[in-house]
Amino acid sequence: DTMLKDKRQRLSLTTAEMAEIVGVSEATISYYENYKRFPLLNKLTAIQEAYKLSDEELLEYIKECNDK
């Protein structure tokens, strides 16, 4: 599993619930979690807060997105 998917599952949230928190569609959450789409900059803060990512984890996610 990917970092975001693992984090979401540890928070006991579905993709639909996470989508509502972040303010995007469920499909978009799936794209983010599978590195198929990089979040818009204005969504990065919402993602960091929703997934409870540290600054280091957010940077690692960004790096992984760039590597895919």
Backbone as a chain_set.jsonl record, in Angstrom:
{"seq": "DTMLKDKRQRLSLTTAEMAEIVGVSEATISYYENYKRFPLLNKLTAIQEAYKLSDEELLEYIKECNDK", "coords": {"N": [[0.831, -1.202, 0.0], [0.276, 2.341, -0.395], [1.73, 5.31, 1.1], [-0.262, 7.302, 1.742], [-2.63, 5.802, 1.581], [-2.186, 3.885, 3.576], [-2.089, 5.595, 5.823], [-4.702, 6.664, 5.767], [-6.212, 4.335, 6.201], [-5.322, 3.66, 8.76], [-6.496, 5.693, 10.132], [-9.039, 4.861, 10.053], [-10.8, 5.581, 7.959], [-12.884, 5.789, 5.071], [-12.392, 6.002, 1.471], [-14.352, 7.673, 0.508], [-15.106, 9.136, 2.785], [-12.686, 10.458, 3.318], [-12.469, 11.948, 1.0], [-14.561, 13.761, 1.325], [-13.642, 15.21, 3.532], [-11.27, 16.364, 2.518], [-12.269, 17.711, 0.353], [-12.604, 16.936, -2.281], [-13.321, 14.675, -5.057], [-14.152, 11.176, -4.596], [-12.796, 9.577, -6.426], [-10.622, 11.222, -7.001], [-9.219, 11.154, -4.579], [-8.387, 8.489, -4.667], [-6.683, 8.667, -6.908], [-4.707, 10.397, -5.851], [-3.726, 8.77, -3.779], [-2.586, 6.704, -5.187], [-0.606, 7.831, -6.652], [-1.275, 8.794, -9.176], [-2.139, 11.242, -9.795], [-1.055, 14.482, -9.056], [-1.678, 16.459, -6.226], [-3.299, 19.663, -6.364], [-1.682, 22.678, -5.399], [-3.187, 24.168, -3.568], [-4.577, 22.203, -2.269], [-2.806, 20.732, -0.812], [-2.363, 21.441, 1.902], [-4.84, 20.757, 3.027], [-4.782, 18.019, 2.563], [-2.54, 17.294, 4.087], [-3.49, 17.902, 6.666], [-5.849, 16.303, 6.819], [-4.906, 13.676, 6.492], [-3.234, 13.619, 8.581], [-0.441, 14.156, 8.363], [3.002, 14.576, 9.045], [5.3, 17.32, 8.536], [7.583, 16.247, 7.363], [6.602, 13.808, 6.36], [4.79, 14.789, 4.47], [6.558, 16.012, 2.674], [7.929, 13.728, 1.845], [5.849, 12.379, 0.566], [5.372, 14.167, -1.567], [7.837, 13.935, -2.876], [7.73, 11.214, -3.599], [5.563, 11.309, -5.359], [6.701, 12.818, -7.415], [8.588, 11.047, -8.289], [7.172, 9.07, -9.546]], "CA": [[0.0, 0.0, 0.0], [1.004, 3.599, -0.438], [1.749, 6.063, 2.357], [-1.556, 7.919, 2.039], [-3.624, 4.752, 1.82], [-1.907, 3.355, 4.915], [-2.496, 6.6, 6.807], [-6.168, 6.727, 5.778], [-6.731, 3.122, 6.83], [-5.046, 3.749, 10.194], [-7.478, 6.634, 10.673], [-10.338, 4.187, 9.895], [-11.64, 6.363, 7.059], [-13.043, 5.302, 3.703], [-12.006, 7.009, 0.482], [-15.459, 8.637, 0.437], [-14.997, 10.026, 3.943], [-11.504, 11.297, 3.128], [-12.793, 12.882, -0.076], [-15.389, 14.817, 1.889], [-12.785, 16.026, 4.401], [-10.316, 17.12, 1.693], [-13.024, 18.561, -0.556], [-12.432, 16.456, -3.656], [-14.11, 13.47, -5.306], [-13.567, 9.91, -4.139], [-11.834, 9.16, -7.457], [-9.419, 12.035, -6.848], [-8.472, 10.586, -3.444], [-7.735, 7.286, -5.191], [-5.567, 9.118, -7.746], [-3.659, 10.892, -4.963], [-3.146, 7.66, -3.021], [-1.846, 5.817, -6.093], [0.365, 8.668, -7.383], [-1.707, 8.993, -10.563], [-2.391, 12.677, -9.946], [-0.463, 15.28, -7.985], [-2.662, 17.429, -5.734], [-3.074, 21.084, -6.561], [-1.032, 23.249, -4.22], [-4.17, 24.606, -2.574], [-5.112, 21.016, -1.583], [-1.766, 20.069, -0.016], [-2.605, 21.679, 3.328], [-6.004, 19.941, 3.402], [-4.324, 16.625, 2.591], [-1.671, 17.13, 5.259], [-4.328, 17.895, 7.871], [-6.786, 15.177, 6.796], [-4.16, 12.426, 6.676], [-2.4, 13.805, 9.767], [0.945, 13.993, 7.935], [4.011, 15.519, 9.52], [5.931, 18.036, 7.418], [8.491, 15.301, 6.712], [5.789, 12.863, 5.586], [4.265, 15.506, 3.318], [7.667, 16.135, 1.723], [8.174, 12.386, 1.293], [4.764, 12.13, -0.387], [5.651, 14.99, -2.751], [8.968, 13.306, -3.564], [7.248, 9.969, -4.225], [4.745, 11.7, -6.529], [7.608, 13.258, -8.477], [9.34, 9.876, -8.768], [6.282, 8.156, -10.272]], "C": [[0.867, 1.255, 0.0], [0.893, 4.327, 0.905], [0.376, 6.634, 2.702], [-2.624, 6.88, 2.331], [-3.436, 4.157, 3.214], [-2.386, 4.317, 6.001], [-4.017, 6.654, 6.92], [-6.75, 5.513, 6.496], [-6.475, 3.127, 8.336], [-5.997, 4.721, 10.887], [-8.899, 6.072, 10.59], [-11.316, 5.008, 9.063], [-11.722, 5.688, 5.695], [-12.552, 6.379, 2.739], [-13.095, 8.074, 0.367], [-15.389, 9.631, 1.593], [-13.812, 10.974, 3.789], [-11.769, 12.339, 2.052], [-13.611, 14.057, 0.452], [-14.563, 15.764, 2.754], [-11.875, 16.933, 3.563], [-11.039, 18.069, 0.742], [-12.801, 18.23, -2.019], [-13.304, 15.221, -3.84], [-13.388, 12.235, -4.756], [-12.523, 9.41, -5.138], [-10.523, 9.932, -7.324], [-8.579, 11.541, -5.678], [-7.723, 9.34, -3.905], [-6.536, 7.648, -6.061], [-4.407, 9.603, -6.884], [-2.944, 9.727, -4.277], [-2.292, 6.745, -3.899], [-0.879, 6.574, -7.011], [-0.001, 8.866, -8.846], [-2.003, 10.462, -10.844], [-1.762, 13.389, -8.762], [-1.484, 16.317, -7.53], [-2.294, 18.858, -6.125], [-2.501, 21.655, -5.264], [-2.028, 23.666, -3.149], [-4.82, 23.428, -1.834], [-4.075, 20.355, -0.676], [-1.973, 20.259, 1.483], [-3.775, 20.829, 3.812], [-5.611, 18.469, 3.497], [-3.461, 16.377, 3.824], [-2.5, 17.039, 6.534], [-5.219, 16.658, 7.928], [-6.087, 13.849, 7.084], [-3.242, 12.471, 7.9], [-0.916, 13.536, 9.453], [1.836, 15.022, 8.616], [4.569, 16.253, 8.302], [6.849, 17.095, 6.641], [7.73, 14.301, 5.855], [5.21, 13.532, 4.343], [5.351, 15.654, 2.255], [7.987, 14.794, 1.073], [7.096, 12.043, 0.271], [5.006, 12.9, -1.689], [6.788, 14.375, -3.563], [8.523, 12.032, -4.275], [6.386, 10.271, -5.446], [5.635, 12.083, -7.701], [8.369, 12.086, -9.085], [8.486, 8.952, -9.629], [6.047, 8.632, -11.696]], "O": [[2.045, 1.215, 0.355], [0.054, 3.985, 1.739], [-0.1, 6.471, 3.825], [-3.436, 7.063, 3.237], [-4.405, 3.95, 3.944], [-3.012, 3.902, 6.977], [-4.562, 6.685, 8.023], [-7.671, 5.645, 7.303], [-7.309, 2.655, 9.108], [-6.27, 4.59, 12.08], [-9.853, 6.729, 11.009], [-12.494, 5.125, 9.399], [-10.753, 5.091, 5.225], [-12.324, 7.522, 3.135], [-12.793, 9.248, 0.153], [-15.592, 10.83, 1.399], [-13.922, 12.161, 4.096], [-11.34, 13.486, 2.176], [-13.381, 15.205, 0.072], [-14.761, 16.978, 2.715], [-11.727, 18.119, 3.86], [-10.496, 19.107, 0.365], [-12.807, 19.107, -2.883], [-13.951, 14.768, -2.897], [-12.186, 12.258, -4.491], [-11.484, 8.881, -4.741], [-9.444, 9.37, -7.51], [-7.352, 11.512, -5.771], [-6.553, 9.158, -3.568], [-5.487, 7.01, -5.967], [-3.254, 9.265, -7.148], [-1.715, 9.698, -4.203], [-1.376, 6.087, -3.405], [-0.4, 6.037, -8.009], [0.882, 9.086, -9.676], [-2.105, 10.872, -12.001], [-1.91, 12.966, -7.615], [-2.093, 16.987, -8.364], [-1.117, 19.208, -6.205], [-2.802, 21.172, -4.173], [-1.751, 23.536, -1.957], [-5.545, 23.644, -0.862], [-4.426, 19.507, 0.143], [-1.775, 19.32, 2.254], [-3.707, 20.244, 4.893], [-6.052, 17.759, 4.4], [-3.629, 15.375, 4.518], [-2.238, 16.191, 7.388], [-5.331, 16.029, 8.98], [-6.603, 13.009, 7.82], [-2.563, 11.494, 8.217], [-0.235, 12.8, 10.168], [1.47, 16.19, 8.746], [4.331, 15.844, 7.165], [6.892, 17.137, 5.412], [8.159, 13.979, 4.747], [5.144, 12.915, 3.28], [5.094, 15.447, 1.069], [8.283, 14.737, -0.121], [7.398, 11.475, -0.779], [4.861, 12.348, -2.78], [6.713, 14.302, -4.79], [8.896, 11.798, -5.424], [6.468, 9.569, -6.454], [5.359, 11.719, -8.844], [8.751, 12.126, -10.255], [9.027, 8.13, -10.369], [5.323, 7.985, -12.452]]}, "num_chains": 1, "name": "protein.A"}
